[in-house]
Amino acid sequence: MVVLPNGEDKSAARWLLCQRVGSAGFYGVASFLITVINKVVLTSHGFPSYQVLALGQMTATVLVLFAAKRLGLLTFPAPERGTFRKIWPLPLIYVGNVMFGLGGTKELSLPMLTVLRRFSILMTMVAEFYILNIRPSMPVQLSVYTMILGAVIAASNDLAFSLEGYVLVLLNDVFTASNGVFMKQKLETAELGKHGLMFYNSLFMLAPGLAVAWLTGDVDRALAFDRWGDPVFTSQFLASCFMGFVLTYSIILCTMFNSALTTTVIGCLKNILVTYLGMLIGGDYIFSWVNFVGINVSVLGSLLYTYVTFRRQAPPVPRPLVAV
């Protein structure tokens, strides 16, 4: 066993680096898959309610974690009087993140959706500085500013502009940044653990989310949808619900082993594939050279951030953040 001069176990450092990279890769794959599936369900099939789809994803998370706990596959604390206080404001942030994200997916082409999502990186960087007292290095800041510059260029010539879509995505950016920072803060307290955070986040927002969907008529529109008998649509709808659980789990792992900013950037980095694939699926992207150049500048910034983040040697092994 090789020991570094500062006493750090080299194999432990490698293992931590593998956890960092592995959790980031897992989140990137999960985020890519759910973005494509959501786009197919909401746009290609024309499912009328992103709110009902969000409720399906929250329900799947609750059911999977409840069943896993009953089978003894994992543990998390039982609900008590102070449980809601321990995770607040995560439930509100979580439901806002899911619903506004799905709304933006429905209203915008995938290339513009992925470019505008990069504003969440700048918001996360600012939130980390003021809430977690984390100051990013200059290379990290430059890569983030490059992504934002590309997003501005692309948006300046978006021929399929949708004001509603832009508002939804920018609100989603605010909730994404808040979710990452507060999730990191809650994980470090180790009170509920990652599974407890997932379970209670979804459980506490099911009733309010259902009430909103019912009052806005989304439940009626979803029930009246004429493709419930189509096995292709049904299987893709259920896949989206299950992937909601997988995505939430991958976000927590990536945030636990890395940082809120890294999680946000990885979510945007996977959009390199989504960006170019989105020009072919969905049928709602309108090509222009200015827009295309802006998209590629933003992609370049994502690649630069990945390089400057993961080329650094892993930090010393921290104390365990959560109970498994």
C-alpha positions as CSV (number, residue, x, y, z in Angstrom):
1,M,0.0,0.0,0.0
2,V,1.4,3.4,-1.0
3,V,1.0,6.2,1.4
4,L,1.3,9.8,0.3
5,P,3.7,12.2,2.1
6,N,0.7,13.9,3.8
7,G,-0.4,10.5,5.2
8,E,-3.4,10.1,2.9
9,D,-4.0,6.5,1.8
10,K,-3.6,6.5,-2.0
11,S,-6.0,3.7,-2.6
12,A,-8.6,5.4,-0.5
13,A,-8.1,8.6,-2.6
14,R,-8.5,6.6,-5.8
15,W,-11.7,5.0,-4.4
16,L,-13.1,8.5,-3.5
17,L,-12.3,9.7,-7.1
18,C,-14.1,6.7,-8.5
19,Q,-17.1,7.5,-6.4
20,R,-17.0,11.1,-7.5
21,V,-16.7,10.2,-11.2
22,G,-19.1,7.2,-11.0
23,S,-21.9,9.1,-9.2
24,A,-21.5,12.0,-11.7
25,G,-21.7,9.5,-14.7
26,F,-24.7,7.8,-13.2
27,Y,-26.5,11.1,-12.8
28,G,-25.6,12.1,-16.3
29,V,-27.0,8.9,-17.8
30,A,-30.2,9.1,-15.7
31,S,-30.7,12.8,-16.6
32,F,-30.2,12.1,-20.3
33,L,-32.6,9.2,-20.4
34,I,-35.4,11.0,-18.5
35,T,-35.1,14.1,-20.6
36,V,-35.6,12.1,-23.8
37,I,-38.4,10.0,-22.3
38,N,-40.2,13.1,-21.0
39,K,-39.9,14.8,-24.4
40,V,-41.4,11.8,-26.1
41,V,-44.3,11.5,-23.7
42,L,-45.1,15.2,-23.6
43,T,-44.4,16.3,-27.2
44,S,-44.3,13.3,-29.5
45,H,-47.4,11.7,-27.8
46,G,-48.9,15.0,-26.9
47,F,-49.7,14.1,-23.2
48,P,-51.6,17.2,-22.0
49,S,-50.4,17.5,-18.4
50,Y,-46.8,17.8,-17.1
51,Q,-48.2,18.2,-13.6
52,V,-49.8,14.7,-13.7
53,L,-46.5,13.3,-15.1
54,A,-44.7,14.9,-12.2
55,L,-47.2,13.4,-9.7
56,G,-46.5,10.0,-11.3
57,Q,-42.8,10.4,-10.7
58,M,-43.3,11.4,-7.1
59,T,-45.7,8.5,-6.6
60,A,-43.1,6.0,-8.1
61,T,-40.4,7.3,-5.7
62,V,-42.6,6.8,-2.7
63,L,-43.7,3.3,-3.7
64,V,-40.2,2.1,-4.6
65,L,-38.7,3.3,-1.4
66,F,-41.5,2.1,0.8
67,A,-41.4,-1.4,-0.8
68,A,-37.6,-1.5,-0.5
69,K,-37.8,-0.6,3.2
70,R,-40.5,-3.2,3.9
71,L,-38.2,-5.8,2.2
72,G,-35.3,-4.8,4.4
73,L,-33.2,-3.6,1.4
74,L,-32.7,-0.1,3.0
75,T,-33.6,1.9,6.1
76,F,-34.6,5.4,6.9
77,P,-36.3,7.0,10.0
78,A,-40.0,6.7,10.5
79,P,-42.0,9.9,10.4
80,E,-42.2,12.0,13.5
81,R,-43.3,15.4,14.6
82,G,-40.1,17.2,13.5
83,T,-39.6,15.3,10.1
84,F,-41.1,18.1,8.0
85,R,-39.0,20.7,9.7
86,K,-35.8,18.7,9.2
87,I,-36.2,18.7,5.4
88,W,-37.9,22.0,4.8
89,P,-37.7,23.7,2.2
90,L,-36.7,20.7,0.1
91,P,-40.2,19.5,-0.6
92,L,-41.3,22.8,-2.0
93,I,-38.1,23.1,-4.0
94,Y,-38.4,19.5,-5.2
95,V,-42.0,19.8,-6.6
96,G,-41.2,23.2,-8.2
97,N,-38.1,21.7,-9.8
98,V,-40.0,18.7,-11.2
99,M,-43.1,20.6,-12.5
100,F,-41.3,23.6,-14.0
101,G,-38.7,21.3,-15.6
102,L,-41.4,19.2,-17.2
103,G,-43.3,22.3,-18.3
104,G,-40.2,23.7,-20.0
105,T,-39.6,20.3,-21.7
106,K,-43.1,20.4,-23.2
107,E,-42.9,24.0,-24.4
108,L,-39.3,24.2,-25.8
109,S,-37.2,22.3,-28.3
110,L,-34.6,20.1,-26.6
111,P,-31.6,22.2,-27.9
112,M,-33.0,25.4,-26.5
113,L,-34.2,23.7,-23.3
114,T,-30.7,22.4,-22.6
115,V,-29.0,25.7,-23.4
116,L,-31.3,27.7,-21.1
117,R,-30.8,25.1,-18.3
118,R,-27.2,26.3,-18.1
119,F,-28.4,29.4,-16.3
120,S,-28.9,27.1,-13.3
121,I,-25.1,26.7,-13.2
122,L,-24.6,30.4,-12.6
123,M,-27.4,30.5,-10.0
124,T,-25.9,27.5,-8.2
125,M,-22.4,29.0,-8.2
126,V,-23.8,32.2,-6.6
127,A,-26.0,30.2,-4.1
128,E,-23.0,28.1,-3.0
129,F,-21.0,31.2,-2.3
130,Y,-23.6,32.9,-0.1
131,I,-25.1,29.8,1.6
132,L,-22.3,27.2,1.7
133,N,-19.4,29.7,1.7
134,I,-17.8,28.0,-1.3
135,R,-15.7,30.2,-3.6
136,P,-15.2,28.7,-7.1
137,S,-11.7,28.9,-8.7
138,M,-11.1,31.2,-11.6
139,P,-11.0,28.4,-14.2
140,V,-14.4,27.2,-12.9
141,Q,-15.8,30.7,-13.1
142,L,-14.5,31.1,-16.7
143,S,-16.1,27.9,-17.8
144,V,-19.4,28.9,-16.3
145,Y,-19.3,32.3,-18.0
146,T,-18.6,30.6,-21.3
147,M,-21.7,28.4,-20.9
148,I,-23.8,31.5,-20.1
149,L,-22.4,33.4,-23.1
150,G,-23.3,30.6,-25.4
151,A,-26.8,30.4,-23.9
152,V,-27.3,34.2,-24.5
153,I,-26.1,33.9,-28.1
154,A,-28.4,31.0,-28.8
155,A,-31.4,32.7,-27.2
156,S,-30.8,35.9,-29.2
157,N,-31.9,34.1,-32.4
158,D,-34.3,31.4,-31.2
159,L,-36.8,31.2,-34.1
160,A,-39.1,29.0,-32.1
161,F,-39.3,31.4,-29.2
162,S,-41.9,30.6,-26.5
163,L,-42.3,33.1,-23.7
164,E,-44.1,30.6,-21.5
165,G,-41.3,28.0,-22.2
166,Y,-38.5,30.5,-21.3
167,V,-40.3,31.5,-18.0
168,L,-40.8,27.8,-17.0
169,V,-37.2,26.9,-17.7
170,L,-35.7,29.9,-15.9
171,L,-38.0,29.1,-12.9
172,N,-36.7,25.5,-13.1
173,D,-33.2,26.9,-13.0
174,V,-33.9,28.7,-9.8
175,F,-35.4,25.6,-8.2
176,T,-32.5,23.4,-9.5
177,A,-29.9,25.7,-8.0
178,S,-31.8,25.8,-4.7
179,N,-32.3,22.1,-4.6
180,G,-28.6,21.3,-5.1
181,V,-27.4,23.7,-2.4
182,F,-30.0,22.8,0.2
183,M,-29.6,19.1,-0.6
184,K,-25.9,19.4,0.1
185,Q,-26.7,21.2,3.4
186,K,-29.2,18.6,4.5
187,L,-27.0,15.7,3.6
188,E,-24.2,17.0,5.8
189,T,-26.5,16.9,8.8
190,A,-27.0,13.1,8.3
191,E,-30.4,13.2,10.1
192,L,-32.6,11.4,7.6
193,G,-30.1,10.0,5.2
194,K,-30.4,10.0,1.4
195,H,-33.3,7.6,1.3
196,G,-35.2,9.5,3.9
197,L,-34.7,12.7,2.0
198,M,-36.0,11.1,-1.2
199,F,-39.0,9.5,0.5
200,Y,-40.3,12.5,2.5
201,N,-39.6,15.0,-0.3
202,S,-42.0,13.1,-2.5
203,L,-44.5,12.1,0.2
204,F,-45.1,15.5,1.6
205,M,-45.7,17.1,-1.8
206,L,-48.0,14.5,-3.2
207,A,-51.2,15.9,-1.7
208,P,-50.5,19.6,-2.5
209,G,-49.4,18.6,-6.0
210,L,-52.5,16.6,-6.6
211,A,-54.7,19.5,-5.3
212,V,-53.0,21.9,-7.7
213,A,-53.4,19.5,-10.7
214,W,-57.1,19.0,-9.8
215,L,-57.9,22.7,-9.5
216,T,-56.2,23.6,-12.8
217,G,-58.1,20.8,-14.6
218,D,-54.9,18.8,-15.4
219,V,-56.3,15.7,-13.8
220,D,-59.4,15.8,-16.0
221,R,-57.3,16.4,-19.1
222,A,-55.0,13.5,-18.3
223,L,-57.9,11.1,-17.6
224,A,-59.5,12.1,-20.9
225,F,-56.3,11.5,-22.9
226,D,-57.0,9.1,-25.7
227,R,-53.8,7.0,-25.7
228,W,-54.0,5.2,-22.4
229,G,-54.9,2.1,-24.3
230,D,-51.7,2.4,-26.4
231,P,-49.1,0.0,-24.9
232,V,-46.2,2.1,-26.4
233,F,-47.4,5.3,-24.7
234,T,-48.3,3.5,-21.4
235,S,-44.9,1.8,-21.2
236,Q,-43.1,5.1,-21.9
237,F,-45.3,7.0,-19.3
238,L,-44.5,4.3,-16.7
239,A,-40.8,4.5,-17.6
240,S,-40.8,8.2,-17.1
241,C,-42.4,7.7,-13.6
242,F,-39.7,5.2,-12.6
243,M,-36.9,7.3,-14.1
244,G,-38.1,10.1,-11.8
245,F,-37.1,7.9,-8.9
246,V,-33.8,7.0,-10.5
247,L,-33.0,10.6,-11.3
248,T,-33.6,11.8,-7.8
249,Y,-31.4,9.0,-6.4
250,S,-28.6,9.9,-8.8
251,I,-28.8,13.6,-7.9
252,I,-28.4,12.8,-4.2
253,L,-25.4,10.6,-4.9
254,C,-23.7,13.1,-7.1
255,T,-24.3,15.9,-4.7
256,M,-23.0,13.8,-1.8
257,F,-19.7,12.8,-3.4
258,N,-19.1,16.1,-5.3
259,S,-20.7,19.5,-4.9
260,A,-24.0,21.1,-5.8
261,L,-22.3,23.0,-8.6
262,T,-20.8,19.9,-10.1
263,T,-24.2,18.2,-10.0
264,T,-25.8,21.1,-11.8
265,V,-23.0,21.2,-14.4
266,I,-23.1,17.4,-15.0
267,G,-26.9,17.7,-15.6
268,C,-26.1,20.3,-18.3
269,L,-23.1,18.4,-19.6
270,K,-25.2,15.4,-20.5
271,N,-27.2,17.8,-22.6
272,I,-24.5,17.7,-25.2
273,L,-26.1,14.5,-26.4
274,V,-29.6,15.8,-25.8
275,T,-28.8,19.0,-27.6
276,Y,-27.8,17.4,-30.9
277,L,-30.3,14.5,-30.6
278,G,-33.0,17.1,-29.9
279,M,-32.4,18.6,-33.4
280,L,-33.8,15.3,-34.7
281,I,-36.5,14.3,-32.3
282,G,-39.6,16.3,-31.1
283,G,-39.9,18.1,-34.5
284,D,-39.8,21.6,-32.9
285,Y,-36.3,22.8,-33.4
286,I,-35.8,25.5,-36.1
287,F,-32.2,25.8,-37.3
288,S,-30.3,29.1,-37.6
289,W,-26.6,29.7,-37.6
290,V,-26.5,32.2,-34.7
291,N,-28.6,29.8,-32.6
292,F,-26.4,26.8,-33.6
293,V,-23.1,28.7,-32.8
294,G,-24.5,29.8,-29.4
295,I,-25.4,26.2,-28.6
296,N,-21.9,25.0,-29.4
297,V,-20.2,27.8,-27.4
298,S,-22.3,26.7,-24.4
299,V,-21.3,23.1,-25.0
300,L,-17.6,24.1,-25.1
301,G,-18.1,25.7,-21.7
302,S,-19.5,22.5,-20.3
303,L,-16.6,20.5,-21.5
304,L,-14.1,23.0,-20.0
305,Y,-15.8,22.8,-16.6
306,T,-15.7,19.0,-16.7
307,Y,-11.9,19.2,-17.4
308,V,-11.0,21.7,-14.7
309,T,-13.2,19.9,-12.1
310,F,-12.1,16.2,-12.5
311,R,-8.5,16.8,-13.4
312,R,-7.8,17.9,-9.9
313,Q,-6.7,15.3,-7.4
314,A,-9.4,14.0,-5.1
315,P,-9.6,15.7,-1.7
316,P,-8.9,13.7,1.5
317,V,-11.6,11.1,2.4
318,P,-14.4,12.9,4.4
319,R,-16.3,11.5,7.2
320,P,-19.5,9.6,6.1
321,L,-22.3,12.0,5.3
322,V,-25.3,9.7,5.6
323,A,-26.3,6.4,7.0
324,V,-26.9,3.8,4.3
